[in-house]
Amino acid sequence: MHRILFVTAAAALFATGCASTPSANLPEGATACPDPRPTVCTMDYNPVNGFNAAGEDQGEFGNACGACGQDDISYTIPVRR
């Protein structure tokens, strides 16, 4: 009985994880924002550009966590210097 519950729960978590990460249509090098979005981020400087769902550049952010904390950001790409 416990084994069936474990397998069912694992399958549900796996399916949910796959459904919440729309990475199939992202540009090369892009990382999708997590769901749920972060509410607290570290202050490390690892600059990224944040993009909305339409693929429009919304500017540079200090790190991916800070970018994905914004509701209009769907994915990030590291800034190349």
C-alpha positions as CSV (number, residue, x, y, z in Angstrom):
1,M,0.0,0.0,0.0
2,H,2.8,2.5,0.9
3,R,4.6,1.6,-2.3
4,I,1.6,2.5,-4.4
5,L,1.2,5.8,-2.6
6,F,4.9,6.6,-3.0
7,V,4.9,5.8,-6.7
8,T,1.7,7.9,-7.2
9,A,3.1,10.9,-5.3
10,A,6.4,10.7,-7.2
11,A,4.7,10.6,-10.5
12,A,2.5,13.6,-9.6
13,L,5.6,15.6,-8.5
14,F,7.4,14.7,-11.7
15,A,4.5,15.7,-13.9
16,T,4.1,19.0,-12.1
17,G,7.8,19.8,-12.3
18,C,7.8,19.2,-16.1
19,A,4.7,21.3,-16.6
20,S,6.0,24.3,-14.7
21,T,9.3,24.6,-16.6
22,P,8.6,25.8,-20.2
23,S,12.1,25.4,-21.4
24,A,11.4,23.9,-24.8
25,N,11.1,27.2,-26.6
26,L,13.8,29.1,-24.8
27,P,16.8,30.5,-26.7
28,E,20.2,28.9,-26.2
29,G,21.8,29.6,-22.8
30,A,18.5,30.8,-21.3
31,T,17.1,29.6,-18.0
32,A,13.4,29.6,-17.2
33,C,12.3,31.4,-14.0
34,P,11.2,28.9,-11.3
35,D,7.7,28.5,-10.1
36,P,7.1,29.7,-7.4
37,R,9.1,32.8,-8.0
38,P,11.8,33.8,-5.5
39,T,10.9,36.3,-2.8
40,V,14.3,36.6,-1.2
41,C,17.6,36.6,-3.1
42,T,21.3,36.9,-2.2
43,M,23.1,40.1,-3.3
44,D,25.8,38.3,-5.4
45,Y,26.6,40.0,-8.7
46,N,26.2,37.6,-11.6
47,P,24.5,39.8,-14.2
48,V,21.7,38.6,-16.5
49,N,19.3,40.0,-19.0
50,G,15.7,39.3,-18.1
51,F,13.1,38.6,-20.9
52,N,9.3,38.6,-20.8
53,A,7.2,35.8,-22.3
54,A,7.2,37.5,-25.7
55,G,11.0,37.4,-25.7
56,E,11.5,41.1,-25.3
57,D,14.6,42.2,-23.3
58,Q,13.5,43.9,-20.1
59,G,17.0,45.0,-19.0
60,E,19.9,43.9,-16.9
61,F,19.6,42.5,-13.4
62,G,22.2,41.8,-10.8
63,N,21.4,38.1,-10.8
64,A,18.8,35.6,-12.0
65,C,17.1,35.4,-8.7
66,G,16.5,39.2,-8.7
67,A,15.3,39.1,-12.3
68,C,12.9,36.2,-11.7
69,G,11.5,37.9,-8.6
70,Q,9.8,40.3,-11.1
71,D,6.4,39.2,-12.4
72,D,7.0,40.2,-16.0
73,I,10.3,38.2,-16.3
74,S,10.0,34.7,-17.8
75,Y,13.6,33.7,-18.4
76,T,17.1,35.0,-18.1
77,I,20.3,34.9,-20.1
78,P,23.8,35.6,-18.6
79,V,25.4,38.9,-19.7
80,R,28.5,38.2,-21.7
81,R,31.2,40.8,-21.2
